[in-house]
Amino acid sequence: MTTGSPSFLPWLGVFETLRVERGRGLFIEEHWASLQRSAQVLGLTVSADLRLRAQALPQEEGRWRWIVAADGTRDFFTPEKASTEKIYALGLSAQRVGSENWDALHKTLSHLTHWQARQAARAVGLDEGVLLNEHGELASGAMSNLFWIKEGKIRTPATEAGCRAGVIRQWVLEQAEVETGSYPLTALDLADEVFVTNSMIGIMPVNRFGDRRYPIGPVTGELARKYRAVVAAA
């Protein structure tokens, strides 16, 4: 047995996932700010400026993962083609998130609840699970931020409901007037359009939540068009 070894803290860390197009990372400054905020909350030190690694990215598509953990700061690139899915089907997750929990509000290495919710959804042929918080309010998708439109008005759970302040979520907030707050599950039953966001899928329209069906409406379509233009210009 080795004595004097470092503490075993595999759960103590935060990460960011950047989409890479043709060797260029998207929203680098926004992800960097998010990583620093999360690291500060968990009391971690960001020991290297990972933005400087952008020039070393291979000239292909993929995901660029940044990690700040108790044992240091590192990054790695994984080749991956952009998703060919054009629309998502959602289901209600049996898992719940705590509205004040770090692993709900930040991209922590201890994200098993979100991973379990995603795996459970995929096991029954769905693309994503919808997570509620301890009050039964809408929080997020398992691996995404959740938005819906009612009578032309975009709504999304506030971070206080237990969702992450995702980079693409923030981009949407900057593109249009968006109402944030605490919402019951029934808000999705009344919605005219629904979409989810994250850095790998961008703006993903939703056509089904349980038995409820949705069209790809004009608000979602316009936001998706604007986002595709951002990616194309990268």
JORAFEN-V778961 format. One record per residue. RES is the residue in three letters. OMEGA is omega in whole degrees, -180 to 180 (NA if undefined). Layout:
{{RES OMEGA} {RES OMEGA}}
This chain:
{{MET 179} {THR 177} {THR 178} {GLY 180} {SER 179} {PRO 177} {SER 180} {PHE -175} {LEU -177} {PRO -178} {TRP -172} {LEU 179} {GLY 178} {VAL -179} {PHE 170} {GLU 177} {THR -180} {LEU 172} {ARG 179} {VAL 178} {GLU 178} {ARG 177} {GLY -179} {ARG 178} {GLY -180} {LEU 175} {PHE -177} {ILE -177} {GLU 180} {GLU 178} {HIS 179} {TRP 178} {ALA 179} {SER 179} {LEU -179} {GLN 178} {ARG -178} {SER 179} {ALA 180} {GLN -180} {VAL -178} {LEU 179} {GLY -179} {LEU 178} {THR 174} {VAL -170} {SER 180} {ALA 177} {ASP -175} {LEU 177} {ARG -178} {LEU 180} {ARG -177} {ALA -178} {GLN -178} {ALA -179} {LEU 176} {PRO -177} {GLN 180} {GLU 179} {GLU 177} {GLY 177} {ARG -179} {TRP -175} {ARG 174} {TRP -179} {ILE 170} {VAL -178} {ALA -179} {ALA -178} {ASP 174} {GLY -178} {THR -178} {ARG 179} {ASP 173} {PHE -179} {PHE 177} {THR 177} {PRO -180} {GLU 177} {LYS 177} {ALA -179} {SER 177} {THR 179} {GLU -178} {LYS -176} {ILE -177} {TYR 169} {ALA -176} {LEU 173} {GLY 180} {LEU -180} {SER 174} {ALA -180} {GLN 178} {ARG 175} {VAL 176} {GLY -175} {SER 179} {GLU -178} {ASN 179} {TRP -177} {ASP 171} {ALA -174} {LEU -177} {HIS 178} {LYS -178} {THR 177} {LEU 178} {SER -176} {HIS -176} {LEU 179} {THR 179} {HIS 180} {TRP 178} {GLN 180} {ALA 178} {ARG -179} {GLN 179} {ALA 178} {ALA -179} {ARG -178} {ALA 179} {VAL 173} {GLY 178} {LEU -179} {ASP -172} {GLU 176} {GLY 176} {VAL -178} {LEU 171} {LEU 175} {ASN -176} {GLU 178} {HIS -178} {GLY 180} {GLU 176} {LEU 179} {ALA -175} {SER 164} {GLY -179} {ALA -180} {MET -174} {SER 168} {ASN -172} {LEU 177} {PHE 172} {TRP -177} {ILE 174} {LYS 180} {GLU 176} {GLY -178} {LYS 179} {ILE 178} {ARG 176} {THR 177} {PRO 173} {ALA 178} {THR 178} {GLU 178} {ALA 178} {GLY 177} {CYS 178} {ARG 176} {ALA -175} {GLY -179} {VAL -180} {ILE 172} {ARG -180} {GLN 178} {TRP 178} {VAL 180} {LEU -180} {GLU -178} {GLN -173} {ALA 174} {GLU -177} {VAL 176} {GLU 176} {THR -180} {GLY 177} {SER -173} {TYR 176} {PRO 178} {LEU -178} {THR 178} {ALA 179} {LEU 176} {ASP -176} {LEU -174} {ALA 175} {ASP 178} {GLU 176} {VAL 171} {PHE 177} {VAL -177} {THR 160} {ASN -172} {SER -179} {MET -178} {ILE -179} {GLY 177} {ILE -177} {MET 177} {PRO 177} {VAL 178} {ASN -178} {ARG 168} {PHE -173} {GLY 179} {ASP -177} {ARG 180} {ARG 180} {TYR 171} {PRO 168} {ILE -172} {GLY -175} {PRO -179} {VAL 177} {THR -179} {GLY -180} {GLU 178} {LEU 178} {ALA 179} {ARG 179} {LYS -180} {TYR 178} {ARG 177} {ALA 177} {VAL 180} {VAL -178} {ALA -178} {ALA -177} {ALA NA}}
